[in-house]
Amino acid sequence: MNETVHAKFGMGAPVRRKEDDALVTGNGRYTDDLAPDGALRAFVLRSTMAHARIALGPLDDARAAPGVAMVMSAADIPDLGLMPTKVVLTQTDGSRHAVPPRPVLATDTVRHVGEPVVLVVADTLANAKSAAELIEIDYEPLDAVVETGDALKPGAPLVWPETGTNVAFNYEIGDAGATAAAFDKAHHVTRIEIVNNRLVCNYMEPRGCIAEFDPETGRYTLTAGTQGGHGMRDIIAGDILGIGKDRLRVVTPDVGGGFGTKNFVYPEYPVCLVAAERLGRPVKWICDRTEHFLADAHGRDNLAVAEMALDADGRFLAMRVDLIAAMGAYLHQYGPFIPFLGLSMTTGLYDIPAMHAAMKGVFTHTVPTDAYRGAGRPEAAYLLERLVDKAAADMDLAPAEIRRRNFITPEQLPYTTHTGRMYDTGEFAAHMDKALADADWDGFEARAAASAERGKYRGIGMATYIEACAFAGSEEATVELGGDGSLTLLIGTQTNGQGHATAYGQIIAEQFGVDLDRITMIQGDTDRVRKGGGTGGSRSIPIGLPSVLEASKALVKKVKDLAADKLEAGVEDLELAEGSVRVVGTDRAITLAEIAAAVPEPLSGREEVKQAEATYPNGTHVCELEVDPDTGDIELVGYLIVDDFGVTVNPMLLAGQVHGGVVQAIGQALMEHTVYDSDGQLLTASFLDYRMPRAADIPDIRFETRNVPSTTNALGIKGAGEAGTIGAAPAVMNAVNDALRRGAGVAQIEMPATPSRVWDAIAAARS
């Protein structure tokens, strides 16, 4: 059969994002842009204390306030289910850990500032807020534990006193005996303690929802920015409302960023749905930025101790990790899974003969934590790559040399780690060597000397990483031929900035020989798309695209079969181009619109390609920077990445994903800092106090690839959405520590390396 190739599109084509015209001209349609007729506005009254017994005063005044349609407390929704935790771990002792109850609205106790207590619905947001001011909450303050490291101290206040501990769960992985034996015979042991600071996601578009109820059909509709409506539908319907999933439709318009945090069900969604049903009118709730800081799941927040046993030649013998992972006040939707997933990547790119890791999840009176871009894998890579750099210094080896001596070699692949991860392909030393050469690592000393002449400390750091993503699974795709010859893709992933319409569209365009503007993508509607796994874990392109390709091919076959009959030609003599099917080498053709008109039912192709194993992108980051010892300011002066992403679908989209991930990691490394006081009040609850990266903070990022196709993915693709975040933080912090060690003899500094922290570290070292 003659294979059509549309030169402008297809795999590897640098196609500009078709989504951007609408978005950059202000024509995007986000949740807050939608205003159903008669919609009421909702406001959530939240706890102002981190830990207290509460009692609500009379609600009559608030209910009688101007414009108020409803005031809803926990007492008004006794039949609603609890907010669910969807991952429960099997602990070290073989038991499954408990999941404390988390009501959608607080009942008699609040456990973090920002916990929702009352929903007020009125004709305007101003009236809803005014009515909320009439509600008195009687607080009986209780002691709070805030810092992750304090949760396990004797006498620490307990988040859940009935359990007798702040330990949420215990989990271990690896071989403790073999690891201990290796440490006993080690020539040297390197040890490091790190803090992986808590982060607030801060996507551009805060969350929001519009809830509607149709009394004639008994169906609910929730419009909200999500990372996948099907999973959200199933949880809200099944776990909380207690209805069949066929009674809830979830619609997702444009989404202004997700990063994991918009994957979850939040209390505002089900309570607004209940309010819409009871009031017979749509109810709209939009989160403001401070609410986002106080209510949406936070990320990271780990304390870890890691040790590496080495022989006299600097080869790794064993590794052990002791990890404390903050869960916040409750176990969030996937909260326990995040450090569990991170531990599965403990040994990274290295052939380490033995390992053992122990993890404790702990409760604190803070916002619950959950997946944030990378979901455990940035934490694992950061810990490992900081440890490896310290081991190199301890053994008087160059950072690259200690890595080269310990990398898993291509000859060892496929390689199964102690945690059951199966690395299929990669050439780890090769991408590291390319990165070092292209970053001119060997010329660094001259640049450092020039910086010193200007009174600056210069540092260079690297990190090599591997991550597991695009996990085993599938994503159904349907491609339909419209009556006008256009094509429509229906798929259950959910774009929130990645460019799905472009990436999927260029593959469809290649198969049908049409331009991208003839292709429409339908996502974000659980009534129109049969099923879907949503977007997360860098899955949308690696998992979704093979199904899009096969669905396109299935539809092409149907189209060619019909065209062959109409044109009285063999299928093998046909090609698709410019919206038509034609006989190769002739002017005999039939348009796609004519083919669509020739059949009684719309033509479509539907496929679901299943993937049995994750993909494993990997790479090397090199960061170069200068520190001003007089101010503590850090300037990034060079950043280079060489990544292995397997087969590249669209190099422009790929670069954008990598750049975005690097920027988020730079934010964590140098500026983002979530700070609570001892009473559990969030001191960094706005952009006045929580520093986000700006364009001026980011250097020119040089991004290159050295790809080895995946064997676990049907198209050879390795996921890329989280990779920049995983490699960047350790590269930046290794460079920071290199500069401070060279310039001032600072032994170690942790994230975030803010100017004040850097200045203090220099002053302490000098004294």
C-alpha positions in Angstrom: 0.0 0.0 0.0 1.3 3.5 -0.9 2.0 5.4 2.4 1.0 9.1 2.3 3.5 11.5 3.7 2.4 15.1 4.2 5.7 16.9 4.3 4.7 19.8 6.5 3.5 17.5 9.3 4.1 14.1 10.7 6.6 12.7 13.2 9.4 15.1 13.9 8.0 18.2 12.2 8.6 21.5 14.0 4.9 22.6 13.7 3.9 25.8 15.5 1.2 25.4 18.0 -2.2 25.9 16.5 -3.7 26.7 19.9 -1.7 29.9 20.4 -3.6 32.3 18.1 -6.7 32.1 20.4 -4.7 32.1 23.6 -2.4 35.0 22.9 -5.1 37.2 21.5 -7.3 36.8 24.6 -9.8 34.5 22.9 -9.3 31.5 25.1 -12.3 30.3 27.0 -11.5 29.5 30.6 -13.9 28.6 33.4 -14.2 32.2 34.7 -15.1 33.4 31.1 -18.3 31.3 31.2 -21.5 32.8 32.7 -24.6 30.7 32.5 -27.9 32.5 32.6 -29.0 33.0 36.2 -25.8 31.8 37.7 -25.3 32.5 41.4 -21.9 33.1 43.0 -20.3 31.1 45.7 -17.8 32.0 48.4 -16.1 29.5 50.8 -15.6 30.6 54.4 -12.4 28.9 55.6 -10.7 28.2 58.8 -8.4 30.9 60.1 -6.7 28.5 62.6 -4.5 25.5 61.9 -5.9 23.3 64.7 -9.0 24.0 66.7 -12.3 22.6 67.8 -15.0 24.7 66.1 -18.7 25.5 66.6 -20.7 27.5 64.2 -22.9 30.3 65.6 -26.4 30.8 64.3 -26.5 31.2 60.5 -29.8 33.1 60.4 -28.3 36.5 59.9 -26.1 35.3 57.0 -29.1 33.5 55.4 -31.2 36.6 55.6 -28.5 38.9 54.2 -29.1 40.7 50.9 -28.9 38.5 47.9 -28.1 35.3 49.8 -29.6 32.2 48.3 -28.0 29.5 50.5 -25.6 29.0 53.5 -24.4 25.5 53.6 -22.4 23.8 56.5 -21.5 20.2 57.1 -24.8 19.8 59.0 -26.6 20.5 55.8 -24.9 17.7 53.8 -24.8 14.7 56.1 -25.2 12.2 53.3 -22.2 13.3 51.3 -19.3 10.9 51.2 -15.8 11.8 52.4 -13.0 13.2 50.2 -11.2 10.0 49.1 -7.6 8.8 49.2 -7.1 6.6 46.1 -3.8 5.1 47.0 -3.3 3.1 50.2 0.1 1.5 50.7 1.0 -1.8 52.1 3.3 -1.0 55.0 6.5 -2.6 56.2 4.5 -4.9 58.6 2.2 -6.0 55.8 -0.8 -4.0 57.0 -2.5 -1.2 55.0 -2.3 2.2 56.6 -5.4 4.0 57.9 -7.0 6.9 56.1 -8.4 9.5 58.5 -11.8 10.9 57.5 -11.8 14.1 55.5 -15.3 15.7 55.1 -16.0 18.1 52.3 -16.8 20.8 54.9 -15.2 20.7 58.3 -17.4 19.3 61.1 -16.1 19.8 64.7 -12.4 20.2 64.2 -10.2 22.0 61.7 -6.7 20.8 60.9 -5.1 23.5 58.7 -5.6 27.1 57.9 -7.8 27.3 54.8 -9.9 24.2 55.5 -13.4 24.9 54.1 -16.1 25.3 56.7 -19.1 27.0 55.1 -20.3 27.6 51.5 -22.2 30.9 51.0 -24.2 31.3 47.7 -25.6 34.7 46.7 -26.5 36.7 43.6 -23.1 38.4 43.6 -19.7 37.5 44.9 -19.7 40.7 47.0 -23.0 39.8 48.7 -21.7 36.3 49.4 -18.5 37.6 51.0 -20.5 40.1 53.0 -22.8 37.4 54.3 -19.8 35.3 55.3 -18.7 38.1 57.5 -21.9 37.6 59.5 -21.0 34.0 60.3 -19.3 33.4 63.7 -17.0 30.5 64.1 -16.2 29.7 67.7 -12.6 28.4 67.8 -11.2 26.4 70.7 -7.5 26.6 69.8 -5.4 23.4 70.0 -1.6 23.0 69.7 -0.3 22.6 66.2 2.7 20.9 64.6 3.9 22.6 61.5 7.4 21.7 60.5 7.9 18.3 59.0 10.9 17.6 61.1 9.0 18.3 64.3 6.1 15.9 63.6 8.0 12.9 65.0 9.5 14.6 68.1 8.4 13.3 71.5 5.5 15.3 72.8 4.7 16.8 69.4 1.0 17.9 69.0 -0.9 15.2 67.2 -2.9 15.9 64.1 -5.0 12.7 64.8 -4.8 12.1 68.5 -6.8 8.9 68.3 -4.0 7.2 66.4 -1.3 8.2 69.1 1.2 9.2 66.4 1.8 11.6 63.6 3.1 8.8 61.4 0.7 8.3 58.5 2.4 5.2 57.1 5.7 3.3 57.1 7.1 1.8 53.9 10.4 0.1 53.1 12.0 -1.1 49.8 15.2 -3.0 49.0 17.4 -5.4 50.9 18.3 -4.1 54.3 20.7 -7.1 55.0 22.7 -6.9 51.8 22.9 -3.1 52.1 24.2 -3.3 55.7 26.8 -5.9 54.7 28.0 -3.6 51.8 28.3 -0.7 54.2 30.3 -2.8 56.6 33.0 -3.5 54.0 33.0 0.0 52.4 36.2 2.0 51.9 34.3 5.2 52.4 30.7 6.3 53.2 29.3 9.6 52.0 26.3 11.0 53.9 24.1 13.9 53.1 21.0 15.4 54.7 18.7 17.4 52.4 15.5 19.5 52.6 13.2 19.3 49.6 11.2 22.5 50.2 7.4 22.7 50.1 6.0 24.4 47.0 2.8 26.1 46.0 1.9 25.2 42.4 0.8 28.7 41.2 -0.5 27.9 37.8 -1.6 31.1 35.9 -5.4 30.2 36.1 -6.6 29.6 39.7 -9.2 26.8 40.0 -12.9 27.4 39.6 -16.1 25.6 38.8 -19.6 26.1 37.5 -22.1 23.6 38.8 -25.5 22.9 37.1 -28.4 20.5 37.7 -31.1 19.5 35.3 -34.2 18.4 37.2 -35.8 16.9 34.1 -33.0 14.4 33.5 -31.6 14.3 37.1 -28.1 15.0 35.7 -25.4 17.3 37.0 -22.9 19.2 34.9 -19.6 20.4 36.4 -17.5 22.8 34.3 -14.0 23.1 35.7 -10.4 23.4 34.7 -9.1 19.8 35.1 -6.4 17.5 33.9 -8.9 14.9 33.0 -12.7 14.9 33.5 -13.4 11.2 33.5 -11.5 10.5 36.7 -12.9 13.5 38.4 -16.4 12.5 37.3 -16.0 9.0 38.8 -14.7 10.2 42.1 -17.3 13.0 42.6 -20.2 10.8 41.5 -19.1 7.5 43.1 -17.2 8.5 46.2 -18.9 11.7 47.3 -22.3 12.2 45.8 -23.2 8.5 45.7 -24.7 8.5 42.3 -24.0 6.7 39.1 -21.3 8.2 36.9 -23.8 8.5 34.1 -25.6 11.3 36.1 -22.5 13.6 36.1 -21.0 15.4 33.1 -17.7 17.1 33.5 -16.7 19.7 31.0 -13.3 21.2 30.8 -12.7 24.4 28.8 -9.3 26.0 28.3 -7.0 25.3 31.2 -4.3 27.8 32.3 -1.8 25.3 33.7 -2.2 22.1 35.8 1.1 20.6 36.9 -0.6 17.8 38.7 -2.5 20.0 41.1 -5.6 20.2 38.8 -5.8 16.4 38.7 -7.6 16.3 42.0 -11.2 16.6 43.3 -11.5 19.5 45.7 -14.4 20.1 48.2 -15.8 23.1 46.3 -16.8 20.9 43.3 -19.3 18.5 45.1 -20.7 21.2 47.4 -21.4 23.5 44.5 -23.2 20.7 42.7 -25.4 20.1 45.7 -26.1 23.8 45.9 -27.0 24.0 42.2 -29.5 21.1 42.7 -31.1 22.5 45.8 -31.4 26.1 44.4 -32.3 25.1 40.8 -29.8 27.6 39.4 -26.2 27.4 38.3 -23.6 28.1 41.0 -20.2 29.5 40.1 -17.2 29.5 42.3 -13.8 31.0 41.4 -10.7 30.7 43.6 -8.7 33.8 44.3 -4.9 33.6 44.5 -4.7 33.6 48.3 -7.3 30.8 48.5 -5.0 28.9 46.1 -2.1 29.2 48.6 -4.4 28.1 51.4 -6.5 25.3 49.9 -4.9 23.7 46.8 -2.6 20.7 47.3 1.0 21.7 47.9 4.1 19.9 46.5 7.4 18.3 47.7 8.2 18.8 51.4 10.6 16.0 52.1 13.4 15.6 54.7 15.9 12.9 53.7 19.2 11.4 54.8 21.1 9.4 52.2 24.3 7.4 52.4 26.5 5.9 49.7 29.0 3.1 50.4 32.0 3.3 48.0 35.1 1.2 47.4 38.6 2.6 47.1 38.1 3.3 43.4 34.9 5.4 43.9 32.5 2.6 42.8 29.2 2.4 44.5 28.6 -0.6 46.7 25.3 0.3 48.3 22.9 3.1 49.0 20.4 3.7 51.8 17.8 6.3 52.4 15.8 7.5 55.3 12.9 9.7 54.1 10.3 11.7 55.9 7.5 12.9 53.6 5.0 15.5 54.7 1.4 14.6 54.0 -0.2 17.7 55.5 -3.3 17.4 57.7 -5.0 14.8 55.5 -4.0 12.1 53.0 -4.8 13.8 49.8 -6.2 12.0 46.7 -2.9 10.4 45.7 -0.7 11.8 48.5 0.8 8.5 49.8 1.7 7.5 46.2 4.0 10.4 45.6 7.0 9.5 47.9 6.3 5.9 47.1 6.8 6.6 43.4 9.9 8.7 44.2 11.5 5.8 46.1 11.1 3.6 43.0 13.7 5.8 41.3 16.2 5.7 44.2 19.2 4.4 42.4 18.8 6.5 39.2 21.2 5.8 36.4 23.6 3.9 38.5 24.5 0.2 38.9 24.4 0.0 42.6 24.6 -3.6 43.9 22.5 -3.1 47.0 20.0 -0.5 48.3 17.5 0.0 51.1 15.1 2.8 51.6 12.7 3.5 54.5 10.0 6.1 54.3 7.6 7.6 56.8 4.7 9.7 55.8 3.9 12.2 58.5 0.9 14.4 59.4 1.3 18.1 60.1 -1.2 20.9 60.5 -0.6 22.2 57.0 -2.2 22.0 53.5 -2.1 18.4 52.3 0.5 17.5 49.7 0.1 15.6 46.4 1.5 15.4 42.9 3.4 18.5 41.6 5.2 18.4 38.3 7.3 15.2 38.5 5.5 13.7 41.5 8.2 12.2 43.6 10.8 11.7 40.9 12.3 15.2 41.2 12.7 14.6 44.9 14.5 11.3 44.2 16.8 12.7 41.6 17.6 15.7 43.8 18.6 13.5 46.7 20.6 11.2 44.6 22.5 13.7 42.5 23.4 15.9 45.5 24.7 12.7 47.2 26.7 11.7 44.1 28.3 15.1 43.9 29.3 15.0 47.5 30.7 11.5 47.0 32.8 12.8 44.2 34.3 15.5 46.4 34.9 13.0 49.2 36.8 10.7 46.8 38.6 13.5 45.1 37.0 12.6 41.7 35.5 14.8 39.1 31.7 14.8 39.1 31.7 13.3 35.6 34.2 10.7 36.5 32.4 9.3 39.5 29.2 9.1 37.4 31.0 7.4 34.5 32.4 4.7 36.7 29.0 3.9 38.1 26.6 4.3 35.2 24.6 1.4 34.0 26.2 0.6 30.6 24.3 0.0 27.3 25.4 -3.6 27.5 23.5 -4.1 30.7 20.2 -3.0 29.2 17.4 -3.9 29.7 18.2 -3.4 33.3 15.9 -4.1 36.2 16.5 -2.0 39.4 16.2 -3.1 43.0 12.8 -1.4 43.0 11.5 -3.2 39.9 12.0 -0.5 37.3 13.0 -1.9 33.9 15.2 0.5 32.0 14.9 -0.5 28.3 17.3 1.8 26.4 19.8 4.5 27.0 23.4 5.6 26.6 24.0 7.5 29.8 27.7 8.3 29.5 27.2 9.4 26.0 24.7 12.2 26.7 26.8 13.3 29.7 29.9 13.5 27.6 28.0 15.5 24.9 26.7 17.9 27.6 30.1 18.4 29.1 31.7 19.1 25.7 28.9 21.5 24.6 29.0 23.3 27.9 32.8 23.6 27.7 33.2 22.1 31.1 36.9 22.0 30.6 37.1 25.7 30.1 35.4 26.5 33.4 38.5 27.3 35.4 39.4 30.2 33.2 35.9 31.5 33.5 36.0 31.1 37.2 39.2 33.1 37.4 37.6 35.9 35.4 34.7 36.0 37.7 37.0 36.1 40.7 38.7 39.2 39.3 35.3 40.8 39.3 34.7 39.8 42.9 32.3 37.0 42.1 32.2 33.3 43.0 31.6 31.1 39.9 30.2 27.6 40.2 29.4 24.8 37.8 27.2 21.9 38.5 25.7 18.9 36.7 23.0 16.4 37.2 22.2 13.2 35.4 18.7 11.8 35.7 16.3 9.1 34.7 12.6 9.1 35.3 9.7 6.7 34.9 6.7 8.2 33.1 4.1 7.3 30.6 3.2 4.4 32.8 1.6 1.2 31.6 -1.9 1.8 30.2 -3.7 3.0 27.2 -5.8 5.9 25.8 -8.7 5.4 23.4 -8.7 7.7 20.3 -11.5 8.2 17.8 -11.0 10.0 14.5 -14.2 11.0 12.6 -14.7 12.2 9.1 -17.1 15.1 8.9 -19.6 15.8 6.1 -17.4 18.7 4.9 -14.3 16.6 4.7 -12.9 17.8 8.0 -11.6 15.5 10.6 -12.4 15.4 14.3 -10.3 13.7 17.0 -12.0 12.6 20.3 -9.5 11.7 23.1 -9.6 11.6 26.8 -6.3 13.2 27.6 -6.6 16.9 28.6 -4.4 19.7 27.4 -3.5 22.4 29.9 -0.8 24.1 27.9 1.1 21.3 26.3 -0.3 21.6 22.7 -2.2 18.4 22.2 -4.2 19.7 19.3 -0.9 20.4 17.4 0.9 17.2 18.3 -2.1 14.9 17.6 -3.1 17.0 14.7 0.2 16.7 12.8 0.0 12.9 12.9 -3.6 13.0 11.6 -2.7 15.6 9.0 0.2 13.4 7.8 -2.1 10.4 7.3 -4.9 12.3 5.5 -2.8 14.9 3.6 -4.7 17.9 5.0 -3.7 21.0 6.8 -4.0 21.3 10.6 -6.9 23.8 10.3 -9.0 20.9 8.9 -8.6 19.0 12.1 -10.6 19.6 15.3 -9.8 18.0 18.7 -12.5 17.3 21.2 -11.3 16.8 24.8 -12.7 17.8 28.1 -16.3 16.6 27.8 -17.2 13.3 29.4 -20.5 13.1 27.4 -18.7 13.4 24.1 -15.5 11.4 24.8 -16.3 7.9 25.9 -13.5 7.4 28.3 -10.1 8.8 29.2 -7.1 8.7 31.5 -6.5 12.4 31.6 -3.1 14.1 31.6 -0.4 13.4 34.1 2.9 11.6 34.4 4.0 12.7 31.0 1.5 10.3 29.4 -0.6 12.2 26.9 1.7 12.0 23.8 3.5 8.7 24.5 0.3 6.9 25.4 -2.2 8.9 23.3 -0.4 9.3 20.1 -0.1 5.6 19.1 -3.8 5.3 19.4 -4.3 8.5 17.4 -2.1 7.1 14.7 -3.8 3.7 14.6 -7.3 5.3 14.6 -6.2 7.5 11.7 -4.9 4.5 9.8 -8.2 2.6 10.4 -10.2 5.5 9.1 -7.8 5.9 6.1 -8.4 2.3 5.2 -12.2 2.8 5.2 -11.8 5.9 3.1 -9.5 4.2 0.6 -11.8 1.2 0.3 -14.8 3.5 -0.5 -12.7 5.6 -2.8 -11.3 2.5 -4.7 -14.9 1.5 -5.4 -15.9 5.0 -6.6 -12.7 5.5 -8.7 -12.6 1.9 -9.9 -9.0 1.6 -8.9 -6.9 -0.6 -6.6 -6.5 0.5 -3.0 -2.7 0.3 -3.5 -2.9 2.9 -6.3 -4.5 5.6 -4.1 -3.0 8.4 -2.1 -4.5 11.1 0.1 -3.6 14.7 -0.5 -5.2 18.1 -0.3 -8.5 16.9 1.1 -8.9 14.3 -1.7 -8.2 10.7 -2.5 -6.6 10.4 -5.9 -5.2 7.7 -8.2 -1.5 8.2 -8.1 -0.1 9.8 -11.3 -3.6 10.8 -12.6 -6.1 13.6 -12.1 -8.8 11.1 -11.1 -9.8 12.0 -7.5 -12.7 12.1 -5.0 -12.8 14.5 -2.1 -13.1 13.5 1.5 -16.4 15.4 1.6 -17.8 13.4 -1.3 -16.8 10.2 0.4 -18.5 11.3 3.6 -21.7 12.1 1.6 -21.6 8.6 0.0 -22.3 6.7 3.3 -25.3 6.8 5.5 -23.4 6.9 8.8 -20.3 9.0 9.6 -17.0 7.2 9.0 -14.7 6.9 12.0 -11.7 4.9 13.2 -11.3 4.0 16.8 -8.3 2.3 18.4 -6.7 1.9 21.8 -3.1 0.9 21.8 -2.0 -0.6 25.1 1.5 -0.1 26.7 2.8 -2.7 29.1 5.7 -0.8 30.7 6.7 2.8 31.5 9.1 4.8 29.4 12.4 6.1 30.8 13.6 9.5 29.5 17.0 10.5 30.8 19.6 13.1 30.3 22.2 15.5 31.7 21.8 19.1 32.9 24.8 21.5 33.3 24.3 24.8 35.1 26.9 27.6 35.5 26.3 30.6 37.7 27.9 33.5 39.6 27.3 34.4 43.2 27.8 38.0 44.5 29.3 37.5 48.0 28.3 41.1 49.0 24.6 40.6 48.4 24.1 36.8 48.1 22.5 37.3 44.7 22.9 34.4 42.2 22.9 34.9 38.5 22.6 31.9 36.1 25.0 32.5 33.3 24.7 29.3 31.4 22.4 26.3 31.2 22.7 23.3 28.8 20.7 20.1 28.6 21.2 17.0 26.6 18.2 14.7 26.8 17.2 11.3 25.6 13.5 11.5 24.8 13.4 8.6 22.3 11.5 9.6 19.1 10.7 13.3 18.9 7.2 14.2 17.8 7.6 18.0 17.6 10.9 19.6 18.5 9.3 23.0 19.2 6.7 21.6 21.6 9.4 19.5 23.2 11.7 22.4 23.8 8.8 24.4 25.3 8.1 21.6 27.8 11.7 21.3 28.8 12.1 25.0 29.2 9.0 25.2 31.4 10.2 22.4 33.6 13.6 23.9 34.1 12.1 27.3 35.1 9.9 25.6 37.7 12.9 23.8 39.1 15.0 27.0 39.2 12.1 28.6 41.1 12.3 25.8 43.7 16.1 25.9 43.9 16.6 29.6 44.3 13.4 31.4 45.4 10.2 29.5 46.1 9.7 29.0 49.9 6.5 28.1 51.6 6.7 29.3 55.2 4.4 28.7 58.1 4.8 30.2 61.5 4.7 28.1 64.7 0.9 28.4 64.9 0.3 27.1 61.4 -0.4 30.5 59.8 0.9 30.6 56.2 3.3 33.6 56.0 3.8 33.3 52.3 0.2 33.4 51.1 0.7 35.8 48.2 3.1 36.9 45.6 4.3 39.7 47.9 6.0 37.0 50.1 6.3 33.9 47.8 8.9 34.6 45.1 8.2 33.2 41.7 10.8 33.1 38.8 10.6 35.9 36.3 12.0 36.2 32.8 15.0 38.1 34.1 15.9 35.2 36.4 16.2 32.7 33.6 19.3 32.3 31.4 19.3 31.3 27.7 18.6 27.5 27.9 20.4 25.5 25.4 18.5 22.3 24.7 19.8 19.4 22.7 18.8 15.7 22.3 20.7 12.5 21.9 17.9 10.1 21.5 17.7 6.4 21.8 14.1 5.1 20.9 12.1 3.5 23.6 11.3 -0.2 23.1 8.3 -0.1 25.5 6.4 2.5 23.5 4.8 1.7 20.2 6.3 4.7 18.5 9.6 4.8 20.4 8.6 8.0 22.4 9.7 8.7 25.9 7.7 11.2 27.9 9.0 14.7 28.4 6.6 16.9 30.3 8.2 16.5 33.7 11.8 15.9 32.8 13.1 19.5 32.9 11.8 19.7 36.5 13.6 16.5 37.5 17.1 17.3 36.2 17.3 21.0 36.9 17.1 21.5 40.7 20.1 19.2 41.5 22.1 20.8 38.6 21.4 24.3 39.9 22.1 23.4 43.6 25.3 21.5 42.7 26.4 24.6 40.9 25.5 26.8 43.9 27.3 24.6 46.3 30.3 24.4 44.0 30.5 28.2 43.9 30.1 28.7 47.6 32.6 25.9 48.4 35.2 27.4 46.1 34.6 31.0 47.1 34.0 30.9 50.8 34.4 27.3 52.0 30.7 26.8 52.6 30.1 23.1 53.3 26.5 22.9 52.1 23.4 25.0 51.5 19.9 23.8 50.9 17.0 24.9 48.7 15.9 27.6 48.3 19.2 29.4 48.0 17.8 32.8 48.4 20.1 35.8 48.7 19.7 36.1 52.4 20.5 32.4 53.0 23.5 32.6 50.7 24.8 35.8 52.4 24.3 34.2 55.8 26.2 31.1 54.7 29.1 33.1 53.4 29.2 35.2 56.6 29.2 32.1 58.8 31.9 30.5 56.8 34.1 33.6 56.9 33.7 33.9 60.6 
